[in-house]
Amino acid sequence: MTTLATPPDVEFSDLGTGDPDETTPGGSSTWYFRGHNFVLAHTTLVAGDVLERGDQPDEYVVILPYEECSVEVRATGEVASVSGKAVVMVPPGSSAIVGVDDCTVVRLFSSRSTDLLDKARNRDSYAEPHPNVRPFEPWPDPPEGYRIRPYRLADLTVTQDAVRPGQIVRCSTFMVNFLAPRIGPRDPDSLSPHDHDDFEQCSLAVEGEYVHHLRTPWSKRRSEWREDRHLRCGSPSVAVIPPPMIHTSEAVGSGTNQLIDIFCPPRLDFSRTPGRVLNQDTYPLPTQL
């Protein structure tokens, strides 16, 4: 077994409540939160307002987590209208997200977007690199080139099972897993505690309530041992779970519970399972891993 440094604690924040980290002249509010390799921007976007990026160094991702949303994505001379639950890959360079309706938009940027790192409300937690996380390296460019690539969940025909527990897409920088919505609480006798060797898991709760069950592996120094945590959270909220913390998320809300898992860069284990990633033919696997 590989000996890993004792991990830092889970990073957690409610989103969309309290003072935002940024407000545009058009009235849109953004809350920034980061992991080791990425920044998450959660925006309540006002219709007609524009979220712009200039000289973006790499591909980024837009998530529309709710059906009641419609945006226009502009980049590299393209314009794409996207509505409903969706994941959109946006190319490097200059781009803009234009609100057609008032709605929630989540953007994901790799740590190469250095102008955003200090905007994150938990930036102090990453003042020093986390010892167990593999540093960010982008995956290969798509052979057909970068362009706007929208993936509407309603258009992704998929049978969700043990091989594919959600609707998973990836790009050169991120993997996004829209887990199947759960109506009512999860069966407490069918949880799935697991851990990761060298990457964080970002769990974005967009509907319902969850308990993130968290267990820190013991080191040889008892002074570093921690009690298990059972972090109850509503939505929207975000939890970033460091390796090798053992974790599982239990839906506990009485209505619809929806969780989106995010990984930066994409997960190699999921990507190596044939058919698990719905757009696997668009983005090649890295050859050096």
Backbone as CSV, one residue per row, in Angstrom:
resi,resn,N_x,N_y,N_z,CA_x,CA_y,CA_z,C_x,C_y,C_z
1,MET,0.850,-1.199,0.000,0.000,0.000,0.000,0.883,1.246,0.000
2,THR,0.548,2.214,-0.842,1.307,3.452,-0.917,1.067,4.290,0.334
3,THR,2.127,4.799,0.930,2.005,5.659,2.102,1.761,7.088,1.648
4,LEU,0.627,7.655,2.062,0.272,9.009,1.695,0.278,9.899,2.916
5,ALA,0.546,11.167,2.690,0.477,12.125,3.783,-0.957,12.232,4.280
6,THR,-1.099,12.545,5.569,-2.439,12.743,6.106,-3.136,13.852,5.327
7,PRO,-4.324,13.585,4.801,-4.960,14.586,3.944,-5.473,15.774,4.731
8,PRO,-5.578,16.926,4.085,-6.277,18.042,4.704,-7.748,17.707,4.843
9,ASP,-8.477,18.563,5.526,-9.889,18.297,5.744,-10.677,18.581,4.474
10,VAL,-11.925,18.104,4.460,-12.824,18.397,3.346,-13.053,19.901,3.269
11,GLU,-13.186,20.396,2.036,-13.541,21.793,1.806,-15.028,21.852,1.491
12,PHE,-15.753,22.762,2.140,-17.211,22.810,1.968,-17.708,24.242,1.988
13,SER,-18.750,24.496,1.170,-19.392,25.812,1.204,-20.810,25.710,0.677
14,ASP,-21.728,26.444,1.322,-23.020,26.704,0.701,-22.800,27.691,-0.439
15,LEU,-23.646,27.645,-1.442,-23.521,28.518,-2.600,-24.812,29.319,-2.780
16,GLY,-24.671,30.519,-3.275,-25.844,31.317,-3.566,-26.471,31.985,-2.367
17,THR,-25.830,31.912,-1.205,-26.331,32.575,-0.007,-25.224,33.460,0.562
18,GLY,-25.616,34.460,1.342,-24.622,35.386,1.874,-24.096,36.292,0.781
19,ASP,-23.115,37.088,1.130,-22.561,38.032,0.171,-21.800,37.303,-0.931
20,PRO,-22.066,37.636,-2.199,-21.310,37.016,-3.292,-19.877,37.530,-3.319
21,ASP,-19.027,36.794,-4.011,-17.631,37.205,-4.174,-17.467,38.224,-5.288
22,GLU,-18.466,38.301,-6.168,-18.381,39.217,-7.306,-19.795,39.512,-7.795
23,THR,-20.053,40.776,-8.135,-21.331,41.177,-8.714,-21.059,42.008,-9.962
24,THR,-21.705,41.655,-11.064,-21.502,42.387,-12.306,-22.360,43.657,-12.309
25,PRO,-22.032,44.614,-13.184,-22.892,45.792,-13.329,-24.319,45.431,-13.726
26,GLY,-24.478,44.278,-14.395,-25.809,43.845,-14.794,-26.600,43.166,-13.705
27,GLY,-25.968,42.946,-12.532,-26.695,42.389,-11.389,-26.489,40.914,-11.134
28,SER,-25.682,40.239,-11.934,-25.413,38.816,-11.698,-24.412,38.662,-10.551
29,SER,-24.616,37.626,-9.729,-23.764,37.399,-8.554,-23.048,36.067,-8.685
30,THR,-21.762,36.060,-8.309,-20.946,34.860,-8.434,-20.266,34.538,-7.116
31,TRP,-20.280,33.249,-6.765,-19.553,32.717,-5.615,-18.461,31.805,-6.163
32,TYR,-17.210,32.045,-5.748,-16.062,31.273,-6.231,-15.584,30.314,-5.147
33,PHE,-15.265,29.102,-5.567,-14.763,28.077,-4.641,-13.772,27.228,-5.420
34,ARG,-12.711,26.790,-4.759,-11.681,26.091,-5.514,-11.309,24.752,-4.905
35,GLY,-10.698,23.929,-5.744,-9.995,22.738,-5.332,-8.532,22.904,-5.677
36,HIS,-7.778,21.830,-5.572,-6.347,21.912,-5.845,-6.083,22.309,-7.288
37,ASN,-6.851,21.749,-8.232,-6.583,21.934,-9.657,-7.621,22.760,-10.393
38,PHE,-8.577,23.356,-9.695,-9.676,24.002,-10.411,-10.319,25.095,-9.564
39,VAL,-11.131,25.906,-10.261,-11.982,26.911,-9.622,-13.405,26.705,-10.125
40,LEU,-14.361,26.704,-9.201,-15.783,26.607,-9.529,-16.414,27.971,-9.309
41,ALA,-17.131,28.462,-10.327,-17.825,29.746,-10.243,-19.323,29.490,-10.354
42,HIS,-20.056,29.771,-9.274,-21.505,29.546,-9.226,-22.182,30.904,-9.360
43,THR,-22.921,31.109,-10.452,-23.465,32.425,-10.778,-24.983,32.388,-10.889
44,THR,-25.641,33.322,-10.231,-27.053,33.575,-10.494,-27.075,34.633,-11.598
45,LEU,-27.317,34.165,-12.807,-27.171,34.980,-14.008,-28.483,35.693,-14.327
46,VAL,-28.404,36.991,-14.501,-29.563,37.811,-14.845,-29.747,37.802,-16.363
47,ALA,-30.986,37.660,-16.793,-31.265,37.668,-18.237,-30.690,38.920,-18.887
48,GLY,-29.979,38.731,-19.995,-29.355,39.833,-20.708,-27.939,40.129,-20.270
49,ASP,-27.520,39.611,-19.117,-26.160,39.852,-18.648,-25.189,38.909,-19.355
50,VAL,-23.912,39.270,-19.306,-22.890,38.538,-20.049,-21.727,38.188,-19.126
51,LEU,-21.310,36.917,-19.156,-20.117,36.459,-18.442,-19.033,36.231,-19.487
52,GLU,-18.018,37.078,-19.473,-17.007,37.047,-20.528,-15.683,36.487,-20.017
53,ARG,-14.970,35.828,-20.930,-13.591,35.419,-20.700,-12.771,35.852,-21.904
54,GLY,-11.642,36.496,-21.632,-10.724,36.880,-22.696,-9.388,36.201,-22.486
55,ASP,-8.792,35.701,-23.536,-7.494,35.010,-23.443,-7.541,33.838,-22.477
56,GLN,-8.645,33.134,-22.450,-8.755,31.936,-21.615,-7.695,30.926,-22.053
57,PRO,-6.846,30.437,-21.113,-5.705,29.613,-21.532,-6.055,28.202,-21.970
58,ASP,-7.199,27.678,-21.547,-7.548,26.305,-21.909,-9.061,26.149,-21.916
59,GLU,-9.486,24.959,-22.250,-10.915,24.665,-22.340,-11.567,24.770,-20.960
60,TYR,-12.758,25.358,-20.903,-13.503,25.364,-19.648,-14.894,24.816,-19.862
61,VAL,-15.624,24.636,-18.761,-16.902,23.923,-18.786,-17.984,24.803,-18.191
62,VAL,-19.161,24.766,-18.808,-20.355,25.413,-18.281,-21.373,24.331,-17.955
63,ILE,-21.907,24.362,-16.740,-22.969,23.448,-16.341,-24.253,24.236,-16.149
64,LEU,-25.318,23.786,-16.792,-26.663,24.281,-16.511,-27.338,23.203,-15.667
65,PRO,-27.469,23.418,-14.355,-27.928,22.332,-13.487,-29.436,22.162,-13.417
66,TYR,-30.204,23.101,-13.988,-31.657,23.055,-13.856,-32.320,23.167,-15.227
67,GLU,-33.522,22.617,-15.325,-34.270,22.682,-16.577,-34.636,24.112,-16.935
68,GLU,-34.911,24.936,-15.932,-35.384,26.297,-16.182,-34.207,27.227,-16.442
69,CYS,-33.531,26.992,-17.536,-32.381,27.836,-17.857,-32.165,27.845,-19.362
70,SER,-31.756,29.007,-19.853,-31.420,29.124,-21.269,-30.324,30.168,-21.414
71,VAL,-29.254,29.801,-22.114,-28.135,30.717,-22.324,-27.710,30.661,-23.783
72,GLU,-26.927,31.639,-24.162,-26.272,31.658,-25.462,-24.772,31.648,-25.212
73,VAL,-24.079,30.718,-25.839,-22.634,30.600,-25.679,-21.986,31.097,-26.967
74,ARG,-21.032,32.023,-26.813,-20.347,32.602,-27.970,-18.844,32.356,-27.828
75,ALA,-18.232,31.845,-28.883,-16.784,31.609,-28.860,-16.299,31.287,-30.259
76,THR,-15.112,31.755,-30.592,-14.421,31.428,-31.843,-15.337,31.548,-33.058
77,GLY,-16.136,32.600,-33.083,-17.014,32.814,-34.223,-18.267,31.964,-34.227
78,GLU,-18.469,31.148,-33.212,-19.648,30.296,-33.094,-20.635,30.904,-32.105
79,VAL,-21.893,30.540,-32.259,-22.930,30.869,-31.294,-23.791,29.621,-31.111
80,ALA,-23.995,29.219,-29.846,-24.817,28.053,-29.552,-25.847,28.425,-28.501
81,SER,-27.099,28.143,-28.774,-28.167,28.332,-27.799,-28.379,27.017,-27.062
82,VAL,-28.353,27.070,-25.725,-28.447,25.865,-24.910,-29.499,26.095,-23.833
83,SER,-30.378,25.124,-23.652,-31.395,25.247,-22.614,-31.574,23.911,-21.914
84,GLY,-32.130,23.966,-20.703,-32.321,22.762,-19.916,-31.026,22.302,-19.278
85,LYS,-31.080,21.165,-18.565,-29.877,20.622,-17.941,-28.856,20.278,-19.019
86,ALA,-27.627,20.756,-18.836,-26.632,20.563,-19.891,-25.230,20.778,-19.354
87,VAL,-24.276,20.230,-20.099,-22.851,20.486,-19.885,-22.312,21.007,-21.223
88,VAL,-21.591,22.123,-21.179,-21.088,22.741,-22.403,-19.572,22.901,-22.292
89,MET,-18.851,22.391,-23.282,-17.407,22.594,-23.362,-17.149,23.867,-24.171
90,VAL,-16.348,24.766,-23.585,-16.089,26.064,-24.215,-14.601,26.138,-24.568
91,PRO,-14.250,26.515,-25.801,-12.848,26.490,-26.223,-12.011,27.588,-25.580
92,PRO,-10.677,27.434,-25.643,-9.788,28.492,-25.162,-9.991,29.773,-25.964
93,GLY,-9.416,30.870,-25.437,-9.527,32.150,-26.120,-10.643,32.993,-25.551
94,SER,-11.263,33.814,-26.393,-12.326,34.720,-25.942,-13.677,34.036,-26.085
95,SER,-14.528,34.226,-25.066,-15.857,33.618,-25.096,-16.783,34.408,-24.190
96,ALA,-18.078,34.117,-24.322,-19.080,34.797,-23.507,-20.266,33.875,-23.291
97,ILE,-20.829,33.949,-22.080,-22.070,33.257,-21.736,-23.119,34.339,-21.527
98,VAL,-24.166,34.341,-22.328,-25.195,35.372,-22.283,-26.467,34.775,-21.700
99,GLY,-27.013,35.402,-20.666,-28.240,34.914,-20.063,-29.448,35.238,-20.926
100,VAL,-30.180,34.215,-21.319,-31.460,34.418,-22.010,-32.581,34.513,-20.986
101,ASP,-32.520,33.650,-19.962,-33.421,33.695,-18.818,-32.612,33.996,-17.567
102,ASP,-33.300,34.406,-16.501,-32.666,34.405,-15.185,-32.439,32.948,-14.797
103,CYS,-31.217,32.582,-14.500,-30.962,31.176,-14.179,-29.618,31.026,-13.477
104,THR,-29.340,29.806,-13.051,-28.082,29.467,-12.397,-27.123,28.850,-13.411
105,VAL,-25.899,29.341,-13.414,-24.851,28.827,-14.302,-23.629,28.501,-13.451
106,VAL,-23.059,27.339,-13.655,-21.826,26.942,-12.966,-20.728,26.815,-14.015
107,ARG,-19.611,27.513,-13.795,-18.471,27.403,-14.698,-17.305,26.751,-13.970
108,LEU,-16.558,25.940,-14.706,-15.412,25.222,-14.155,-14.163,25.614,-14.925
109,PHE,-13.152,26.079,-14.201,-11.891,26.515,-14.798,-10.741,25.742,-14.161
110,SER,-9.774,25.344,-14.963,-8.595,24.696,-14.397,-7.739,25.733,-13.671
111,SER,-6.766,25.245,-12.918,-5.876,26.135,-12.160,-4.997,26.983,-13.070
112,ARG,-5.025,26.734,-14.387,-4.296,27.598,-15.311,-4.984,28.960,-15.476
113,SER,-6.232,29.061,-15.037,-6.910,30.366,-15.013,-6.491,31.088,-13.733
114,THR,-5.257,31.540,-13.703,-4.656,32.058,-12.472,-5.343,33.319,-11.959
115,ASP,-6.028,34.044,-12.831,-6.710,35.259,-12.389,-7.893,34.957,-11.479
116,LEU,-8.344,33.700,-11.463,-9.515,33.345,-10.663,-9.162,32.699,-9.325
117,LEU,-7.928,32.256,-9.173,-7.566,31.495,-7.973,-7.770,32.299,-6.698
118,ASP,-7.377,33.556,-6.709,-7.487,34.364,-5.498,-8.895,34.873,-5.241
119,LYS,-9.805,34.660,-6.187,-11.195,35.046,-5.955,-11.934,34.026,-5.099
120,ALA,-11.394,32.812,-5.019,-12.071,31.745,-4.287,-12.095,32.049,-2.792
121,ARG,-13.243,31.853,-2.187,-13.382,32.164,-0.760,-12.557,31.234,0.127
122,ASN,-12.169,30.083,-0.392,-11.332,29.160,0.377,-9.897,29.130,-0.139
123,ARG,-9.440,30.223,-0.723,-8.106,30.255,-1.337,-6.995,29.954,-0.333
124,ASP,-7.184,30.321,0.936,-6.131,30.104,1.927,-5.868,28.616,2.159
125,SER,-6.862,27.779,1.886,-6.678,26.340,2.080,-5.692,25.749,1.078
126,TYR,-5.424,26.492,0.013,-4.517,26.007,-1.029,-3.299,26.920,-1.169
127,ALA,-2.947,27.586,-0.076,-1.738,28.417,-0.093,-0.505,27.572,-0.371
128,GLU,-0.542,26.314,0.057,0.519,25.356,-0.241,-0.100,24.177,-0.989
129,PRO,0.622,23.575,-1.924,0.069,22.428,-2.655,-0.307,21.294,-1.705
130,HIS,-1.407,20.643,-1.985,-1.807,19.492,-1.180,-0.959,18.284,-1.566
131,PRO,-0.422,17.576,-0.586,0.626,16.590,-0.863,0.172,15.365,-1.646
132,ASN,-1.110,15.000,-1.572,-1.557,13.744,-2.176,-2.182,13.907,-3.553
133,VAL,-2.334,15.141,-4.024,-3.053,15.390,-5.275,-2.072,15.517,-6.435
134,ARG,-2.336,14.763,-7.487,-1.521,14.874,-8.695,-1.730,16.262,-9.311
135,PRO,-0.659,17.013,-9.599,-0.824,18.339,-10.199,-1.553,18.272,-11.532
136,PHE,-2.206,19.361,-11.876,-3.004,19.401,-13.092,-2.147,19.317,-14.346
137,GLU,-2.546,18.447,-15.252,-2.019,18.395,-16.600,-3.202,18.184,-17.528
138,PRO,-3.333,18.995,-18.568,-4.474,18.816,-19.471,-4.351,17.527,-20.258
139,TRP,-5.493,16.994,-20.674,-5.519,15.840,-21.567,-5.362,16.319,-23.016
140,PRO,-5.153,15.405,-23.942,-4.874,15.821,-25.326,-5.997,16.657,-25.938
141,ASP,-5.602,17.484,-26.912,-6.580,18.277,-27.656,-7.515,17.350,-28.431
142,PRO,-8.757,17.751,-28.621,-9.655,16.948,-29.462,-9.161,16.952,-30.909
143,PRO,-9.105,15.811,-31.565,-8.579,15.748,-32.930,-9.304,16.662,-33.908
144,GLU,-10.586,16.898,-33.710,-11.343,17.767,-34.603,-11.257,19.235,-34.202
145,GLY,-10.425,19.522,-33.207,-10.229,20.897,-32.792,-11.200,21.346,-31.715
146,TYR,-10.870,22.488,-31.121,-11.726,23.053,-30.077,-12.898,23.804,-30.702
147,ARG,-14.048,23.624,-30.108,-15.236,24.374,-30.493,-16.253,24.254,-29.359
148,ILE,-17.340,24.982,-29.469,-18.410,24.850,-28.478,-19.039,23.473,-28.647
149,ARG,-19.080,22.707,-27.548,-19.680,21.375,-27.596,-20.730,21.264,-26.486
150,PRO,-21.998,21.475,-26.827,-23.049,21.360,-25.815,-23.566,19.921,-25.712
151,TYR,-23.783,19.464,-24.493,-24.355,18.145,-24.244,-25.582,18.329,-23.356
152,ARG,-26.769,18.317,-23.975,-28.016,18.407,-23.224,-28.353,17.033,-22.672
153,LEU,-28.647,16.970,-21.378,-28.916,15.665,-20.781,-30.100,14.978,-21.443
154,ALA,-31.081,15.772,-21.866,-32.259,15.185,-22.494,-31.921,14.506,-23.814
155,ASP,-30.800,14.890,-24.427,-30.402,14.314,-25.714,-29.455,13.129,-25.561
156,LEU,-29.008,12.876,-24.337,-28.061,11.788,-24.100,-28.850,10.549,-23.706
157,THR,-29.073,9.664,-24.670,-29.796,8.426,-24.397,-28.857,7.473,-23.679
158,VAL,-29.249,7.103,-22.463,-28.342,6.284,-21.663,-29.138,5.440,-20.679
159,THR,-28.704,4.198,-20.528,-29.238,3.332,-19.483,-28.291,3.409,-18.303
160,GLN,-28.793,3.896,-17.178,-27.938,4.051,-16.006,-27.924,2.748,-15.217
161,ASP,-26.712,2.256,-14.970,-26.549,0.989,-14.266,-25.242,1.046,-13.497
162,ALA,-24.762,-0.121,-13.046,-23.532,-0.142,-12.250,-22.331,0.317,-13.062
163,VAL,-22.346,0.071,-14.382,-21.234,0.503,-15.218,-21.287,2.010,-15.438
164,ARG,-22.483,2.540,-15.615,-22.637,3.969,-15.851,-23.678,4.509,-14.870
165,PRO,-23.269,4.899,-13.656,-24.224,5.360,-12.634,-24.765,6.753,-12.897
166,GLY,-24.259,7.430,-13.899,-24.723,8.770,-14.227,-24.461,9.069,-15.689
167,GLN,-24.700,10.301,-16.075,-24.422,10.753,-17.439,-23.083,11.488,-17.412
168,ILE,-22.039,10.836,-17.947,-20.665,11.293,-17.804,-20.148,11.801,-19.143
169,VAL,-19.599,13.019,-19.132,-18.896,13.563,-20.289,-17.568,14.135,-19.802
170,ARG,-16.621,14.270,-20.730,-15.313,14.812,-20.374,-14.825,15.709,-21.490
171,CYS,-13.813,16.516,-21.151,-13.114,17.310,-22.158,-11.626,17.224,-21.835
172,SER,-10.842,18.180,-22.291,-9.403,18.131,-22.054,-9.033,18.545,-20.638
173,THR,-9.982,19.122,-19.902,-9.673,19.640,-18.567,-10.517,19.034,-17.455
174,PHE,-11.743,18.623,-17.738,-12.664,18.177,-16.690,-13.435,16.934,-17.120
175,MET,-13.919,16.219,-16.110,-14.954,15.201,-16.261,-16.119,15.609,-15.376
176,VAL,-17.340,15.534,-15.936,-18.551,15.889,-15.201,-19.485,14.693,-15.222
177,ASN,-19.953,14.293,-14.049,-20.851,13.154,-13.903,-22.158,13.636,-13.278
178,PHE,-23.196,13.781,-14.101,-24.539,14.079,-13.615,-25.106,12.768,-13.078
179,LEU,-25.048,12.570,-11.769,-25.585,11.344,-11.197,-27.097,11.303,-11.377
180,ALA,-27.651,10.107,-11.434,-29.092,9.962,-11.608,-29.822,10.618,-10.442
181,PRO,-30.834,11.441,-10.703,-31.605,12.029,-9.601,-32.223,10.928,-8.746
182,ARG,-32.270,11.182,-7.463,-32.854,10.211,-6.533,-34.067,10.851,-5.869
183,ILE,-35.212,10.199,-5.954,-36.416,10.685,-5.290,-36.482,10.070,-3.907
184,GLY,-36.414,10.921,-2.896,-36.423,10.430,-1.530,-35.054,9.961,-1.083
185,PRO,-34.940,9.545,0.173,-33.642,9.170,0.740,-33.047,7.925,0.092
186,ARG,-31.737,7.864,0.106,-31.018,6.681,-0.365,-31.129,5.580,0.677
187,ASP,-31.182,4.343,0.216,-31.218,3.198,1.115,-29.939,3.193,1.951
188,PRO,-30.049,3.321,3.271,-28.827,3.367,4.093,-28.055,2.058,4.117
189,ASP,-28.645,0.986,3.576,-27.939,-0.294,3.514,-27.272,-0.519,2.159
190,SER,-27.253,0.520,1.296,-26.611,0.347,-0.017,-25.746,1.563,-0.346
191,LEU,-24.949,2.001,0.616,-24.029,3.109,0.406,-22.760,2.589,-0.288
192,SER,-21.885,3.515,-0.690,-20.721,3.106,-1.491,-19.459,3.808,-1.017
193,PRO,-18.986,3.556,0.204,-17.749,4.201,0.657,-16.558,3.787,-0.197
194,HIS,-15.737,4.787,-0.572,-14.580,4.532,-1.421,-13.583,5.664,-1.229
195,ASP,-12.423,5.546,-1.846,-11.411,6.591,-1.756,-10.665,6.678,-3.077
196,HIS,-9.871,7.735,-3.218,-9.065,7.956,-4.416,-7.614,8.159,-4.004
197,ASP,-6.692,7.651,-4.814,-5.274,7.724,-4.462,-4.685,9.122,-4.633
198,ASP,-5.016,9.795,-5.754,-4.256,11.003,-6.059,-5.091,12.106,-6.724
199,PHE,-6.405,12.090,-6.531,-7.213,13.177,-7.074,-8.383,13.488,-6.144
200,GLU,-8.803,14.749,-6.188,-9.941,15.202,-5.408,-11.248,14.848,-6.117
201,GLN,-12.294,14.735,-5.330,-13.651,14.642,-5.873,-14.418,15.875,-5.428
202,CYS,-14.969,16.598,-6.400,-15.814,17.746,-6.108,-17.262,17.307,-6.284
203,SER,-18.046,17.373,-5.207,-19.449,16.978,-5.252,-20.307,18.224,-5.107
204,LEU,-21.049,18.532,-6.178,-21.896,19.708,-6.235,-23.346,19.268,-6.061
205,ALA,-23.945,19.632,-4.931,-25.344,19.312,-4.674,-26.210,20.440,-5.236
206,VAL,-27.101,20.111,-6.168,-27.923,21.136,-6.801,-29.404,21.022,-6.447
207,GLU,-29.816,19.881,-5.899,-31.183,19.723,-5.405,-31.171,18.808,-4.192
208,GLY,-32.073,19.066,-3.257,-32.269,18.174,-2.137,-31.267,18.366,-1.019
209,GLU,-31.104,17.303,-0.230,-30.211,17.317,0.931,-29.359,16.056,0.923
210,TYR,-28.153,16.210,1.426,-27.210,15.090,1.481,-26.485,15.073,2.818
211,VAL,-25.966,13.896,3.148,-24.964,13.763,4.198,-23.720,13.179,3.541
212,HIS,-22.615,13.925,3.583,-21.329,13.402,3.116,-20.662,12.712,4.300
213,HIS,-20.534,11.396,4.223,-19.882,10.617,5.278,-18.390,10.543,4.953
214,LEU,-17.538,10.951,5.907,-16.118,11.162,5.631,-15.272,10.485,6.700
215,ARG,-14.286,9.718,6.269,-13.395,9.022,7.205,-11.958,9.232,6.751
216,THR,-11.127,9.768,7.635,-9.719,9.997,7.336,-8.897,8.776,7.744
217,PRO,-8.148,8.167,6.821,-7.327,7.002,7.187,-6.330,7.358,8.282
218,TRP,-6.086,6.417,9.152,-5.140,6.645,10.243,-3.703,6.628,9.725
219,SER,-2.903,7.526,10.218,-1.461,7.464,10.008,-0.842,6.731,11.202
220,LYS,0.475,6.631,11.203,1.124,5.965,12.337,1.156,6.855,13.573
221,ARG,0.863,8.167,13.374,0.870,9.110,14.497,-0.560,9.315,14.989
222,ARG,-0.857,8.859,16.188,-2.221,8.954,16.702,-2.675,10.399,16.831
223,SER,-1.719,11.309,16.982,-2.080,12.726,17.104,-2.765,13.252,15.847
224,GLU,-2.584,12.548,14.712,-3.191,12.973,13.463,-4.544,12.321,13.195
225,TRP,-4.939,11.388,14.047,-6.193,10.681,13.800,-7.373,11.632,13.972
226,ARG,-8.392,11.426,13.160,-9.585,12.256,13.224,-10.829,11.392,13.365
227,GLU,-11.824,11.956,14.025,-13.113,11.285,14.103,-13.793,11.331,12.733
228,ASP,-14.656,10.360,12.477,-15.468,10.412,11.264,-16.340,11.661,11.278
229,ARG,-16.593,12.195,10.086,-17.487,13.349,9.956,-18.711,12.950,9.140
230,HIS,-19.836,13.535,9.501,-21.075,13.300,8.784,-21.637,14.682,8.475
231,LEU,-21.238,15.197,7.315,-21.482,16.585,6.943,-22.824,16.689,6.227
232,ARG,-23.806,17.237,6.933,-25.139,17.404,6.342,-25.187,18.725,5.582
233,CYS,-25.688,18.687,4.354,-25.705,19.897,3.546,-26.975,19.969,2.718
234,GLY,-27.373,21.189,2.441,-28.489,21.418,1.537,-27.969,21.693,0.143
235,SER,-28.765,22.390,-0.644,-28.363,22.712,-2.008,-28.806,24.137,-2.343
236,PRO,-28.026,24.830,-3.158,-26.769,24.358,-3.742,-25.617,24.445,-2.739
237,SER,-24.746,23.479,-2.824,-23.551,23.465,-1.982,-22.474,22.667,-2.690
238,VAL,-21.231,22.846,-2.234,-20.111,22.158,-2.863,-19.194,21.602,-1.787
239,ALA,-18.736,20.360,-1.997,-17.762,19.723,-1.119,-16.613,19.208,-1.979
240,VAL,-15.389,19.504,-1.568,-14.196,19.009,-2.259,-13.497,18.049,-1.299
241,ILE,-13.437,16.778,-1.698,-12.968,15.704,-0.819,-11.557,15.315,-1.232
242,PRO,-10.580,15.447,-0.333,-9.184,15.171,-0.709,-8.857,13.687,-0.642
243,PRO,-7.867,13.229,-1.410,-7.400,11.853,-1.280,-6.471,11.727,-0.078
244,PRO,-6.452,10.570,0.582,-7.236,9.357,0.328,-8.427,9.232,1.282
245,MET,-9.128,10.329,1.567,-10.263,10.312,2.486,-11.350,9.367,1.967
246,ILE,-11.821,8.482,2.823,-12.908,7.570,2.476,-14.220,8.352,2.555
247,HIS,-15.076,8.185,1.552,-16.275,9.014,1.514,-17.411,8.303,0.801
248,THR,-18.613,8.703,1.142,-19.813,8.325,0.417,-20.863,9.373,0.710
249,SER,-21.734,9.637,-0.258,-22.753,10.673,-0.111,-24.125,10.015,-0.066
250,GLU,-24.883,10.349,0.973,-26.196,9.752,1.200,-27.272,10.803,0.987
251,ALA,-28.126,10.612,-0.015,-29.271,11.502,-0.206,-30.244,11.294,0.947
252,VAL,-30.676,12.385,1.570,-31.586,12.290,2.722,-32.834,13.153,2.551
253,GLY,-32.901,13.945,1.463,-34.069,14.785,1.246,-35.294,13.975,0.857
254,SER,-36.477,14.477,1.204,-37.712,13.749,0.911,-38.142,13.886,-0.546
255,GLY,-37.648,14.922,-1.235,-38.007,15.126,-2.639,-36.913,14.663,-3.561
256,THR,-36.643,15.452,-4.621,-35.593,15.116,-5.578,-34.230,15.510,-5.022
257,ASN,-33.279,14.593,-5.103,-31.899,14.845,-4.696,-31.008,14.672,-5.923
258,GLN,-30.219,15.688,-6.207,-29.371,15.669,-7.415,-27.955,16.090,-7.066
259,LEU,-27.000,15.230,-7.399,-25.593,15.482,-7.144,-24.837,15.415,-8.463
260,ILE,-23.867,16.312,-8.636,-22.997,16.320,-9.806,-21.565,16.173,-9.315
261,ASP,-20.866,15.145,-9.767,-19.464,14.937,-9.394,-18.560,15.505,-10.478
262,ILE,-17.481,16.152,-10.042,-16.580,16.876,-10.940,-15.148,16.450,-10.642
263,PHE,-14.372,16.219,-11.699,-12.978,15.808,-11.548,-12.106,16.611,-12.513
264,CYS,-10.955,17.072,-12.008,-10.027,17.871,-12.813,-8.600,17.409,-12.536
265,PRO,-7.915,16.858,-13.548,-8.371,16.524,-14.902,-9.329,15.333,-14.871
266,PRO,-9.785,14.835,-16.032,-10.715,13.704,-16.037,-10.150,12.470,-15.337
267,ARG,-11.054,11.619,-14.875,-10.662,10.359,-14.244,-10.236,9.349,-15.302
268,LEU,-9.055,8.782,-15.099,-8.566,7.790,-16.045,-9.305,6.466,-15.889
269,ASP,-9.638,6.077,-14.636,-10.300,4.787,-14.431,-11.665,4.759,-15.102
270,PHE,-12.458,5.817,-14.956,-13.747,5.870,-15.643,-13.560,5.878,-17.160
271,SER,-12.550,6.616,-17.607,-12.342,6.764,-19.041,-11.887,5.474,-19.699
272,ARG,-11.248,4.593,-18.956,-10.785,3.323,-19.511,-11.879,2.265,-19.584
273,THR,-13.044,2.532,-18.971,-14.158,1.588,-19.021,-14.971,1.849,-20.286
274,PRO,-14.980,0.939,-21.233,-15.685,1.184,-22.496,-17.150,1.556,-22.280
275,GLY,-17.572,2.615,-22.918,-18.962,3.026,-22.864,-19.355,3.855,-21.669
276,ARG,-18.440,4.042,-20.733,-18.820,4.773,-19.525,-18.919,6.273,-19.787
277,VAL,-18.023,6.814,-20.597,-18.015,8.240,-20.913,-18.739,8.426,-22.239
278,LEU,-19.782,9.237,-22.234,-20.683,9.313,-23.382,-20.049,9.962,-24.608
279,ASN,-19.058,10.826,-24.405,-18.393,11.460,-25.551,-16.947,10.993,-25.667
280,GLN,-16.717,9.725,-25.368,-15.357,9.186,-25.342,-14.658,9.266,-26.698
281,ASP,-15.404,9.304,-27.784,-14.783,9.345,-29.104,-14.315,10.743,-29.494
282,THR,-14.741,11.759,-28.737,-14.389,13.139,-29.087,-13.054,13.558,-28.496
283,TYR,-12.745,13.043,-27.308,-11.530,13.452,-26.593,-10.655,12.231,-26.335
284,PRO,-9.440,12.183,-26.881,-8.584,10.996,-26.716,-8.008,10.908,-25.318
285,LEU,-7.617,9.696,-24.962,-6.937,9.465,-23.687,-5.496,9.916,-23.776
286,PRO,-4.919,10.315,-22.655,-3.490,10.644,-22.661,-2.662,9.385,-22.881
287,THR,-1.545,9.529,-23.545,-0.706,8.367,-23.843,0.342,8.124,-22.767
288,GLN,0.612,9.146,-21.927,1.710,9.015,-20.973,1.264,8.413,-19.645
289,LEU,-0.036,8.178,-19.466,-0.510,7.650,-18.181,-0.704,6.153,-18.269
